[in-house]
Amino acid sequence: MTRVEKLRAALTRAFAPRHLAIVDESHLHAGHAGAATGRGHFRVEIVADAFAGLPPLARHRRVYAALGELMQTEVHALSIQARTPDEAPPTGA
């Protein structure tokens, strides 16, 4: 299972997202000190009902919690865009 697949599985289990996009941006950070650990840099866009009523910091904490051990073994840096369905841009636009 690839790192992206591991992240996708953990986030899908935790949030049953309506939309989930995970981009491995590790190649953009080659030579960066954090890249030496072998862990990756990822961008996550997630739309889920679970974020309703939560401020951005609480949403990010929930994502980190859902990834759990993966934050120590697979992820060096994580960019998160967590929205509710009402906040998400319309699809197909």
N, C-alpha and C positions, 0 to 999 in steps of 0.2 A: 504494500500500500504506500503510495507517495505521500509526502508531507501535506500537499493540498488535499488529498483524499482523507487523510486523518483529521485535518482541520474541518473539512466539510462534514464528516461523520459526527464529530463532537458538537458542532453548531446545529446541525439538523436535529440531533437527539434533544438538545437543550431547548431549542426555540421553534421547531417546525416552521421555518421561515417561509414566507410567501415568495421571497427572492433572496438568493445568496450567490454572491460572486466573490471568488477568492483569486487574487492574482499574486503569483510568486515574483517578487521584484528583486530577488537576491542578486541576480546578474548585474543590477544597477549599482550594487554596493561592493563589488569586487575590490579588494585592497583595503576596505574599511576594517578597522580593528575588530569589530564584532563579527565580521565574516570569518575570521580565523577559527571561531568556535565550531563552524560547520552548520550552525543554526541559520535559519532563513529570515528574510525580510518579506512581509506579506501585506497586501492591502485587502481589506474585507469590507464589502458592502452587503448589509443585511437588513431586510425588512421583515419585521415580525410584530404580531399583536402584543407580545410580551413586553415591549418597550413603552406601551401606552402609559402616560402619567409619570414617566421617569425622566429626570434631567439627563443630559448627555454623560456626565461623569458616572452616574449609576448604571447607565446602559453599557458603558465601556467596562465597568467592573463586572457586570453580569457576563459579558463576552469573555473576559479574562478568566472568570471562575469556570465557565463552561469548557474552556480549553484546558484548564487544570494543569496537569503534568506536562502537556505539550508545550506550555510556555517555558518550561525548563529544559526540554529536550529537543524541540523542533524550531522554536521561534526566538529570534533575537530582537526583531522589531515588528510592530504591528500597527498599521494605520486602520482605524475603524470608522466606518460611517454606518451608524445604527439608527434606523428610522422606523416609525410606525407606518402601516399601510396608508394612512391619511396624509403623511408627510412625503411619501415617495412620489417621484415624478411619474406621470402617466406612462404606461408602456406603449411602445409603438410610435412614440412621438419623436 
